[in-house]
């Protein structure tokens, strides 16, 4: 079996993200569950096969797919598929306390449908465990200010009640909720983005929780030589934490993209600070492709006013779009 390249993995990430947002768009704007399911099935398949992508996408796509499948779940096979997806979510990330409520509903429906006493007893244990997880996650969850609920709490309560009862007339509820979105930040200033010089799609907008999950998963893969964060002030965090002049740190996203910044840059100040940052990076970097990079090789001069990270240096950054946009203005 051929080994997946980094570019192929990044293509899967982008496809899964776009299919997920398309599926949520269909659901939010049209109330068309059947159409949304096509997108979410594709999003889940891309995030999960041939192997699960690191980061939040496998769990998020599985959860959103499970939720919509419940709107059509009538048979034990339907419920078993949702159960399998939610179990998979639990083995990865806890996407939302509501996931435990949905899983509790699914398990109770399966318990009602079971005929064998042993099956009922086992599902009873699972039901109690799901209830415990729901209670604990609700108690311990810290709110993410960048997240917004997809549906109002009252509508979620009505919908979950319908799922529990196996209501046959769900279609009458299609498109009736007042909806926002949780996967995408509601306001541009709430968004976080990833920048990198090896195929990272900086157009993807994440909530802070999901952005940090995606960022940390990529770091854990080990394919990053230099990592930086700019959520408050820019700082290098890999290979080790290193303060850098804020003026240059704000240019790191442009160095990832080999672009000119839109904000005016003081050339004298830029040159002085750039030399400092180059030297600091060169000092902390291990050998890249068998050799140590010189300071001038870490951030290369490409053309008039344009600099870029050395392509042999794999760079990844987590950036607050609010900070980025304020500086550009």
N, C-alpha and C positions, 0 to 999 in steps of 0.2 A: 504494500500500500504506500503510495507516494506521500511524502511528508509535506504538510501544508506550509506554504511560504508566509512570511509576515504580510506581504501585499494581499495574498488570497484571504488571509484572516481578516484584514482590514476591510476588504470588499464585503465579506460576510457581515461584519459589524454594521457597515453603512446600509447594506440591504435590509438587514433585520430592523434597524432603527427606522428606516424610511417606511417599511411595511407596517411596523407597529404604529407609527404616527398616522399613516393612512387609515389603518383600521380604527383607531380612536376617532379620527376625523369623520369617518362614515357613521360611527356610533353617535358621536356628539351632535353632528349637524343634521343627519338624515333619520336617525333612529332605525337604521337598516341593519339589523343584527346579521342577517344572512350575508350581506355584502361585507360587513366588517369581519366576519369569521374567515372569509377567504384571505384577507390581508393578514390576520393574526395567525392563521395556520402557517402561512409563508414566513412570517416573522419568527415564529417559534422554531420551524424547521431549520431556518438559516442559522439561528443562534445555537442550536443544539446538535447539528450534524455537519460534518462527520464526527466532531467532538464538541463538547460544550465550550463556548467562548468564555474566557475568563471575564469576570466583571458581572454586572447586574442584569445584562440582557436576557440570558436564559431564564432567570427567575421571573423577571418582569413580563416577558412574553408568555411564559407558561401561566402565570397568574391571570393576565388579561384574557388569554384564550379560555382558561377554565371558567372565568366569570361569565363570559358570553355563551359558552357551551351550556351553562346551567339554564339559560333562557329557553333552550330547546330540549333539555334533558327529561326524558319520559321513561326510558327503559333502564334496567339494571346495567346494561352495557354502556349506555350514555353516562350514568352516574359513576361507573367504574373508571371511565376515561377521565372524568373530572377529578376523581379521587387520586388517580395516578399522577396527574399534573400537579395537584396541590401538595402531594407527598414529595414530589420532585422539588417544588419551591421550598419546602421546609428543609430539604437537604442542602440548600444553597443559602439564600438570604431570606430573612423575614421582610417581605416587601411592605406589609401593612398589617396592623392588627385585624383589619377586616378579613384578611385571608383566613385567620383562625375561625372567625364566625362562619365564613362560607364553607370551610372544611367541616365544621360541626354540623351544618345543615346537610351536607352530602352524606356524611357518615350516618346521621339519623335516618335519612331516606333509605340508605342501603340496609340499615338495621330493620326498618319496617318491612322491606321487601324480602329479607332473608327468611328461609324456611327452617334451616337446621338450627337447633338450640346452640350448638357449638359456635356457629357463625354469629348468631345473635349475641352470645356472650363475649366473643372477641371484639365485635363492633361496639359493644357497650364499653369495654375498656378503652377503645380508641376514642369514643365519644367523650369520656371523662378526661382523657389526656388532652384532647382538643380544647375542651372547656378550660382546663387549667392553663394551657398556653394562651388562650384568649385573655383570660383574666390577668396573667402575668405581663403579657405584652402591652395591654392597655394601661397597666400600672406603671410600667417602666419606659414606655416610649417617650422620647424627647422630641418635641415638635420641631420640624424643619421649617423655618420661616419662608423658604422658597417654594414650598409645596402648597398646592391648592387641591381640595377634594374634587374628584371627577363628578360626583353627584352630591346633592344635599343629603345630610344625615337622615332626614325624614324619608326621602325617597329610597335611600338604601335600606331603611327599616322595612318599608313596604315591599321592596323587591326581594329581600331576604325572606320575608314572610311567605311570599309567593313561591320562592324556591322550596321552602320547607314543606309547604302544602302540595307542591307539584301542580300549581295552578295551570289550567289549560289555556287560559285566555290572556297570556302575557302580551300578545301582539297589540292589544288595546292600550298598553302602557308605552309602546314604542315612541320615543321622542318627546315624552311628556315632562321629563325632568328638566330642571334648570341646571345646565352643565358647564363646567370649566374643564380643566385637565390637570392631572397630577404629574404625568410623565414629563410634560413640557412646562417650564415655568410660566406663570400667567403674565408676568411683566418682564420685559427685556432686561431690566436691571436686576432681576432675581436669578438670571441664568449664569451658569458656569460652563466653560468650554475647555477642551483639551487642545493643546498645540504640540506639534512634533514635526520632525523633519524626515520621517519615514512613513508617509501614508496616512497619518492621523487626520481625520476629517474634522476640521475646526468649525465647520458650519453646524455641527450637532450641538443643540442647547440642552443642558441637563439641569435638574435641580441639584442643590449642593450635595445632598445625601448620595444621589446616584453618580454624580461627577466624582466624588471622593472614592466611591466603590469601584468605579471604572478605572480611575487613576491608580489606586492601590493594587488592583488586579494586574494591570499592565506592569507595574513595578515588580510584582511577585513573579511574573514570567521570566524576569532576568534579562530582557532584551533592551535595557535602557542603561546608557553610560552616564548620562547627565540629566538629572531631574530638577525642576524648579517649581515653586508655587508663587502665585501672585494673587492671594485672596485679600491681603491687607497691604503688605509691602513685599516686593519681590525678594525671594531668598532661594538659594540652591540647597537642596536636601539630599542629593546623591551625587557623588559617592559619600559625602558627609555634609552635614549642615554648614553652610558658609554664607555669612552676610555679604552682600554685594552693594555697590552704589545703586541707589534706587533709580537714578536717572538712566543707567544702562540696563538694569533689570527690566524696566518697562519696555525695552526694545527687544527682549528675548522672543516674544511672539513673531516679530518681524524677521529676526534671525532664523527662525524655524521656516518661514515662508519665502525667504530671499526677496523681501519686498522693501520698498521705501516706506517709512512711517509717514502718515498724513500730517502729524504734528510737526512743527518746525523744530529742528535740532541745532543747538549751538555747537558748531564744528570743533572749536577749541576745547570746550568742555567734554565733548564726545570723545575726542582723541585721548585726552588725559585719563578719563575714566575707563575707556575701552582697554587701554594698555594694562591698567590695574586688574581689571576683570580677567583678561586673557591670562595674565601671569597666575592669578589665583586658581583659575580652572586648570591650567597646565600642571600646577603643583599638586593638586589633589587627584587628578585622573590617573588611573592605572594605564598600563600599556594598551594601545588600541591597535589591533591587527599586528601585534608583536613589536610595537615600538611606541616610545613616548612622543606625544605631540609637543612641538615647540609652542610657546605662547601665541605667536602669530598664526599658527595652524589651527588653533581652537575655534576662532571666529575669523573667517576669511573675508578679505575685501574682494567683492565680486565685480563691481562696476561703480561708477560715480554715485557716492552716497549709499550704496547697497552693500550690506555685509550679510554673511550667512554662517551658521554653524558648519563646521567641517562635515561633509557627508558621511565620513567614516565614524563620526561621533553620533551615536543614537540618543536623541534628545526628546524629552517629554515634559510638558508643563501643564499645570492646573491653574486656570486663570479666571478670576471673577470678571464677567463681562462688564459689570458696572464700573470697576476700576479701570478697565481697558478703555471703555468708551469715554469716561471722564477725562482721561489723559489725552485721548485723541482730540477732544474738543479744545 
